[in-house]
Amino acid sequence: MKHLYPVFTRKSVSDIDTVTIRSYINQRKAEGAAASTINKEVGLVSSAISYARREWGWNLSNPVQGNRMRESEGRVRWITRE
């Protein structure tokens, strides 16, 4: 939340568009944030917009959809006797 706050404070939900989301993603990449971290952050924005659409009936598009980063597959771990 602390990284989202300075960017999205005082913005109307209807003002958040694909350009805003891509700009935020590029900013966070430049700061060295991992793809999974950035996806979690923009996922929070997506969830908030989806909640407003579902619960309050707001007619909004979700600019986060299709704008997530590809995450690495992570480590492969094996359970062994050792």
C-alpha positions in Angstrom: 0.0 0.0 0.0 2.8 2.4 0.8 4.0 2.5 -2.8 0.5 2.8 -4.2 -0.5 5.7 -2.0 1.7 8.5 -3.5 0.7 7.6 -7.1 -3.0 7.1 -6.7 -3.9 9.6 -3.9 -6.3 12.3 -5.1 -7.0 10.4 -8.3 -10.6 9.6 -9.2 -11.2 6.0 -9.9 -12.4 6.9 -13.4 -9.1 8.7 -14.0 -7.1 5.5 -13.5 -6.4 4.0 -17.0 -4.0 1.7 -18.7 -1.4 4.4 -19.1 -1.5 5.1 -15.3 -1.1 1.4 -14.5 1.8 0.9 -17.1 3.5 4.0 -15.7 3.2 2.7 -12.2 4.6 -0.7 -13.3 7.6 1.0 -15.1 8.3 3.2 -12.0 8.3 0.2 -9.7 10.6 -1.8 -12.1 13.0 1.1 -12.1 13.0 1.1 -8.3 14.0 -2.6 -8.5 10.8 -4.2 -7.3 10.2 -7.9 -8.2 7.6 -8.8 -10.7 5.6 -10.7 -8.1 5.6 -7.7 -5.8 4.4 -5.4 -8.6 1.7 -7.8 -9.5 0.5 -7.9 -5.9 0.4 -4.1 -5.7 -1.6 -3.7 -9.0 -3.7 -6.6 -8.0 -4.9 -4.6 -5.0 -5.9 -1.8 -7.4 -7.7 -4.4 -9.5 -9.5 -5.8 -6.5 -10.7 -2.4 -5.4 -12.1 -1.6 -8.9 -13.8 -5.0 -9.1 -15.3 -4.5 -5.7 -16.7 -1.1 -6.7 -18.2 -2.7 -9.9 -19.7 -5.6 -8.1 -20.9 -4.2 -4.8 -21.7 -0.6 -5.7 -22.7 -1.0 -9.3 -20.2 1.4 -10.7 -19.7 1.2 -14.4 -15.9 1.1 -14.6 -13.4 -0.7 -16.8 -10.6 -2.5 -15.1 -7.3 -1.2 -16.5 -5.2 -3.7 -14.6 -6.5 -6.6 -16.7 -3.9 -7.6 -19.2 -1.2 -5.4 -17.6 0.4 -7.8 -15.2 4.1 -8.8 -15.4 5.4 -12.2 -16.1 6.7 -13.8 -13.0 9.6 -16.2 -12.8 8.8 -19.8 -12.1 10.6 -19.7 -8.8 12.7 -22.5 -7.2 12.1 -26.1 -7.7 12.3 -28.0 -4.5 12.4 -31.7 -3.8 11.7 -33.6 -0.6 14.5 -36.0 0.1 15.5 -38.1 3.1 18.5 -35.8 3.6 
